[in-house]
Amino acid sequence: MTQALAAFNQHGLVLATDSRATRFDDQGRPEFFEVKKLLPLGTHLAVLSGGAGVSVPLSLALKAEVGKRRGLDDPEDLADFALPFLSRAYEQYLHVHGPGPEGLRRIYFILAGYSPETPPPGYHLYLLGSEEGEPPLIPLARGNLMVMPRNLGMEMRLVKALATNAPVPELLEMSREFLEKQAEKKEEVAPPFYFATITPEGYRELG
C-alpha cells in the first residue's frame, strides 16, 4: 500500500511517497518489491500513483502520451485529459487481467502542477481514482493538501503548517518524518522515499 502526500502554499508544492509495492505468488503469499510511483509529466507537472499495482504502468503510459502532445502544460488541461485516458486504460487492463485481490483494489492518482495563468499561488492538486477499484475512474478531490491513505494526524499538521505559510524545506522535513514513522508501523510502507517540489522554476526531484 502506497503512503503518499502532497501539499502546497504560496512557497511551493511538495510531493512525497514511499516505494514499496506488493504482489502475490501462486500460493497467495505477499512479495514486496520497490517501484517508483512519482513521475514528472512536464516542466511543472507531476503524477503520484497509489493503490493497485497497475497504477504505476498507467502513470507511465500517461507520461508517454503527454510527451507526445502539445497543449498539456496547464494543470487543469492535464486533469481533463488524464481522467478519461487513465479510466480507459484501467478498464482495458481489467478486461484482460481481471480485478486484483480483495482489499487491494483501490486505485488513485494525484495530479500536481503549477500555472502562472491561474490566480496566485498558481498550484493545483487533483485526486482521481476509484475507492472500490471499479471503472470508470472519477474525480475524488481537489485542494491544497492530500494524504493517501488518509491520516488525520498528518492532515492536521499540514493544515497548521500551510496556514502559517511554512517554507518548502519545513514541509519536506515533515513529510520525511511522517513516511519514516509509517514505515516503522506498517510493513507495506518502506524506503527508499521519493520527494519532489514544484515551484515557478519547475519540477525538481529530491533525494
ABEGO torsion letter per residue (X at the ends): XBBBBBBBBAAEBBBBBBABBBBBBAAGBBBBBBBBABBBAEAABBBBBBEBAAAAAAAAAAAAAAAABBGAABAAAAAAAAAAAAAAAAAAAAAAAEBBBBGAABBBBBBBBBBAABBOAGBBBBBBEBAAGBOBBBBABBEABBBOBBBAAAAAAAAAAAAAGBBAAAAAAAAAAAAAAAAAABAABBOBBBBBBBBAAEBBBBX
